Amino acid sequence: MSTTERTLRDKIRRWQVPALAVLLGAVFGVSALARGRIGLGLAMAGIMFAYAAFLVLVSRASEPASGLRGDSADERRTQLQLRANAMTGNVLLTVVLAGFLVQIVRGEDATVWALLGVVGGATYLASVFFYSQRGRG
């Protein structure tokens, strides 16, 4: 791969996350506006637009913001991302289990929490089996 191709690929990657944030902000905003929820639509769009602007403006001076933006990853950034993903998964599954238990104790429907738990648990098990196969880890 030539230096020009690598530079172009890096530039495209740097703009993927901010562009996705702007696109999602527009979708969130329009969907809320279509339901007559003007304040909610403006708030959701504003949050996503502000996130995109934050990434663009701060990523040159901040390593975490640069990583969130999708700048070139070295081994250290890859490990940071891996650890952050693991922590996020642990916290989310803890919240899902707690939500399930609270709903059960209250005697209310816990189907949503149960489905989220099944998806999380199944994903974890599938990942363990997938990545434990020779040559994939």
Secondary structure, DSSP 8 states (H G I E B T S, - for coil): --HHHHHHHHHHHHHHHHHHHHHHHHHHHHHHHHTT-HHHHHHHHHHHHHHHHHHHHHTTT-HHHHHHHT----HHHHHHHHHHHHHHHHHHHHHHHHHHHHHHHHT---HHHHHHHHHHHHHHHHHHHHHHSTT--
